[in-house]
Amino acid sequence: MRIEDFDFDLPEALIALAPARPREAARLLVVRPEAEPSFNDVHVRDLAALLEPGDLLVLNDTKVVQALLEGRRLRPGTPGAKVSVSLDRRLGSNRWRVLARPAKRLHPGDRLRFGEGGGEGGAVCLAGLLEASVEAVGEGGRATIAFDLAGPDLEAALLSVGKTPLPPYIAARRPLRPEDARDYQTVYARHEGAVAAPTAGLHFSEALLDRLEARGIERAFVTLHVGAGTFRPVKVADPRAHHMEPEWGRVPLAAAEAVNRARAAGGRVVAVGTTSLRLLESAADEAGRLRPFEGETDLFITPGYRFRAVDLLLTNFHLPRSTLFMLVAAFSGLETMKAAYAHAIARRYRFYSYGDATLLYPARGALLQAYD
């Protein structure tokens, strides 16, 4: 296996800088791996007609935090140096691992103040200030900070002083817009902790969810807090040597039971996004039966993996050479996915986080035999 196996050329003009409106108006490429792969061009709004009563959608209900912060380092006797912080991974109710710029300005024990306005003391004041302490400084700009607020109070403060963490391939090409705070969030987001959206879920509107329910298509929710590592490139020649950043996830008992019940009744489990899929696979036993799960997962799926808990995958179009493109190649076959992406490029599908979607069927031999 070589990293070059997962490369493809994408015209820059096809990188979506804004989502489709309404959400479900995004295009949907249905991919069926067969002797001759079959591609069907439809829209996300058609999803209810593509699925069957008894199928189960599994959605990731993580909530994206306003993860980009601008502030100052506070030290006695100095005016304070400007510092930019990007939240990377939540470590507790008030502690985060962050990427700081410039990191060389930070030392353990430093105080940080984020937001505009004045005032002294207090965790956050009417002027919209949020303060934190630097606990540790590592390599590559990483640091650990502890905010003076925790839980819902911290989430409210981040909404006040933070900005939406758009993916780098969007942020580099246009400024942040007020509507991004809404657009870069699923309509069913519940549990804050992600710094990147589970983008397949961005296509769902309340109206589409209602139509799916009326069709007899059930849904269950899991939580995986997506980290910034989802955008980090694979830099090794052999992808199997790549280290996946662990992410925290939870499969509640209700979701595990819904998956087991659906499959036992002959329904299909449809993972909405690679985050939902990776979490389900992390929670499945060797026979494919799901159990409740809570903790970190660093599951890295490459071709040759046999899927135990998922029958269909709804996902966006992914970066070349990325771990996510490797995952879809494992699910539907590398040559099938290369052909599907060539089809999408020729027909001007929109790519990446704000782009269009695919509904993927598994390649022959990709699924573990379902249990009785």
Residue pairs with C-beta under 8 A, 6 or more apart in sequence:
1 238
1 239
1 240
1 302
1 303
2 237
2 238
2 239
3 234
3 236
3 237
3 238
3 239
3 321
5 334
6 239
6 320
6 321
6 322
6 325
6 326
6 329
6 334
7 320
7 321
8 320
8 338
8 341
8 342
9 320
10 320
10 341
10 345
10 351
11 345
14 345
14 348
14 349
14 350
14 351
14 355
15 169
15 170
15 173
15 350
15 351
15 352
15 355
16 350
16 351
16 352
16 353
16 354
16 355
16 356
17 170
17 173
17 174
17 354
18 183
18 354
19 26
19 183
19 202
19 354
20 26
20 27
20 203
20 350
20 356
22 205
22 207
23 44
23 187
23 202
23 203
23 204
23 205
23 208
24 43
24 44
24 45
24 47
24 203
24 204
24 205
24 207
24 208
25 43
25 44
25 45
26 43
26 44
26 203
26 350
26 355
26 356
26 357
27 41
27 42
27 43
27 44
27 349
27 350
27 356
27 357
28 41
28 42
28 43
28 44
28 46
28 47
28 356
28 357
28 358
28 359
29 39
29 40
29 41
29 42
29 340
29 343
29 344
29 349
29 356
29 357
29 358
29 359
30 38
30 39
30 40
30 41
30 42
30 50
30 358
30 359
30 361
31 37
31 38
31 39
31 332
31 336
31 337
31 340
31 358
31 359
31 360
31 361
32 38
32 39
32 40
32 361
33 332
33 333
33 336
33 361
33 362
33 363
33 364
37 333
37 335
37 336
37 339
37 340
39 339
39 340
39 343
41 347
42 50
44 203
44 204
44 208
44 357
45 208
47 208
47 212
47 314
47 359
48 208
48 211
48 212
48 214
48 215
48 217
50 359
51 57
51 212
51 215
51 217
51 268
51 270
52 216
52 217
52 267
52 268
53 215
53 216
53 217
54 216
54 217
54 218
54 262
54 265
54 266
54 267
54 268
55 217
55 218
55 262
55 267
55 268
55 269
55 270
55 312
56 217
56 218
56 219
56 220
56 258
56 259
56 262
56 267
56 268
56 269
56 270
57 212
57 217
57 218
57 219
57 220
57 270
57 272
58 219
58 220
58 221
58 222
58 255
58 259
58 269
58 270
58 271
58 272
58 276
58 280
58 310
59 186
59 188
59 198
59 201
59 204
59 219
59 220
59 221
59 222
59 272
59 273
59 276
60 186
60 198
60 201
60 221
60 222
60 223
60 224
60 226
60 272
60 273
60 275
60 276
60 279
61 186
61 188
61 189
61 190
61 191
61 221
61 222
61 223
62 189
62 190
62 191
62 192
62 193
62 194
62 198
62 223
62 224
62 225
62 226
62 275
63 185
63 189
63 190
63 191
63 192
63 193
63 194
64 164
64 165
64 184
64 185
64 189
64 192
64 194
64 195
64 196
64 197
64 226
65 87
65 155
65 158
65 162
65 165
65 192
65 193
65 194
65 195
66 158
66 159
66 161
66 162
66 163
66 164
66 165
66 181
67 86
67 87
67 158
67 162
67 163
67 164
67 165
67 195
68 84
68 85
68 86
68 87
68 162
68 163
68 164
68 165
69 84
69 85
69 86
69 87
69 114
69 130
69 158
69 161
69 162
69 163
70 82
70 83
70 84
70 85
70 114
71 82
71 83
71 84
71 85
71 112
71 113
71 114
71 115
71 130
72 80
72 81
72 82
72 83
72 112
72 113
73 80
73 81
73 83
73 105
73 106
73 110
73 111
73 112
74 80
74 110
74 111
74 112
74 113
75 110
75 111
80 113
81 105
83 100
83 101
83 102
83 105
83 106
83 112
84 100
84 101
85 98
85 99
85 100
85 101
85 112
85 114
85 143
85 145
86 98
86 99
86 100
86 101
86 165
86 195
86 228
87 96
87 98
87 162
87 165
87 195
88 96
88 97
88 98
88 99
88 142
88 195
88 227
88 228
89 96
89 97
89 195
89 225
89 227
89 228
89 245
89 247
90 96
90 193
90 225
90 248
91 97
91 144
92 150
93 150
93 151
93 154
94 146
94 147
94 148
94 149
94 150
94 151
94 154
95 135
95 144
95 145
95 146
95 147
96 144
96 145
96 147
97 142
97 143
97 144
98 142
98 143
98 144
98 145
99 140
99 141
99 142
99 143
99 228
100 106
100 141
100 142
100 143
101 141
103 137
103 140
103 141
103 142
103 143
106 112
106 134
106 137
106 143
107 134
107 137
108 134
108 135
108 136
108 137
109 133
109 134
110 133
110 134
111 131
111 132
111 133
111 134
112 131
112 132
112 133
112 134
112 145
113 129
113 130
113 131
114 129
114 130
114 131
114 132
114 161
114 162
115 124
115 127
115 128
115 129
115 130
115 160
115 161
116 127
116 128
116 161
117 125
117 127
117 128
117 129
118 127
119 125
119 126
119 127
119 129
122 129
122 131
122 148
123 130
123 131
123 147
123 148
123 149
123 153
123 157
124 130
124 131
124 148
124 149
124 153
124 157
124 160
124 161
128 160
128 161
129 161
130 147
130 148
130 149
130 154
130 157
130 158
130 160
130 161
131 147
131 148
132 145
132 146
132 147
132 148
133 145
133 146
133 148
134 143
134 144
134 145
135 143
135 144
135 145
135 146
136 143
136 144
137 143
137 144
138 144
147 154
147 157
149 157
155 192
163 176
164 176
164 180
164 181
164 184
165 184
165 195
165 196
165 228
166 176
166 180
166 184
166 353
167 196
167 231
167 352
167 353
168 231
169 319
169 352
170 352
170 353
170 354
183 202
183 354
184 197
184 202
184 353
185 197
185 202
186 197
186 198
186 201
186 202
186 204
187 204
187 205
187 206
187 209
188 201
188 204
188 209
188 221
190 221
190 223
191 223
191 225
193 223
193 225
193 248
194 224
194 225
194 226
194 227
195 225
195 226
195 227
195 228
196 226
196 227
196 228
196 230
196 231
196 353
197 226
197 353
198 224
198 226
198 272
198 273
198 275
198 276
199 273
199 316
199 352
199 353
199 354
200 272
200 273
200 274
200 276
200 314
200 315
200 316
200 357
201 272
201 273
202 353
202 354
203 357
204 272
209 219
212 219
213 219
218 258
218 262
218 267
220 254
220 255
220 258
220 259
221 252
221 255
222 249
222 250
222 251
222 252
222 255
222 276
222 279
222 280
223 249
223 250
223 279
224 247
224 248
224 249
224 250
224 275
224 276
224 278
224 279
224 297
225 247
225 248
225 249
226 247
226 275
227 245
227 247
228 245
229 244
229 245
229 247
230 323
230 324
231 319
232 245
233 319
233 321
233 322
234 242
234 321
234 322
234 323
235 242
236 242
239 302
239 323
239 326
240 302
242 300
242 323
243 298
244 298
244 299
244 300
244 323
245 298
246 296
246 297
246 298
247 275
247 296
247 297
247 298
248 295
248 296
249 275
249 278
249 279
249 282
249 293
249 294
249 295
249 296
249 297
250 293
250 294
251 279
251 280
251 282
251 283
251 290
251 291
251 292
251 293
251 294
252 292
253 292
255 290
256 283
256 290
256 291
256 292
256 293
259 269
259 280
259 290
259 309
260 289
260 290
262 268
262 269
263 269
263 288
263 311
263 370
263 371
268 311
268 312
269 280
269 309
269 310
269 311
269 312
270 310
270 311
270 312
270 313
270 314
271 277
271 280
271 310
271 312
271 313
271 314
272 314
273 314
273 315
273 316
274 313
274 315
274 324
274 327
274 328
277 301
277 307
277 310
277 313
277 315
277 327
277 331
278 297
278 299
278 301
278 327
279 293
279 297
280 290
280 309
280 310
281 299
281 301
281 307
281 308
281 309
281 310
282 293
282 297
282 299
283 290
283 291
283 292
283 293
283 309
284 290
284 291
284 308
284 309
285 291
285 308
286 308
287 308
287 371
288 308
288 309
288 368
288 369
288 370
288 371
289 371
290 309
300 323
301 323
301 326
301 327
301 330
301 331
302 326
302 327
302 329
302 330
303 326
303 329
303 330
303 333
303 334
304 330
305 330
305 366
306 365
306 366
306 367
306 368
307 330
307 331
307 362
307 366
307 367
307 368
308 367
308 368
310 331
311 362
311 367
312 359
312 360
312 361
312 362
313 328
313 331
313 332
313 358
313 359
313 360
314 357
314 358
314 359
314 360
315 324
315 328
315 357
315 358
315 360
316 351
316 352
316 353
316 355
316 356
316 357
316 358
317 341
317 344
317 349
317 350
317 351
317 352
317 355
317 356
317 357
317 358
318 324
318 325
318 328
318 352
319 325
319 352
325 337
328 337
328 358
328 360
329 337
330 366
331 360
331 362
331 363
331 366
332 340
332 360
332 361
332 362
332 363
332 366
333 363
333 366
336 363
340 358
344 351
344 356
344 358
349 355
349 356
350 356
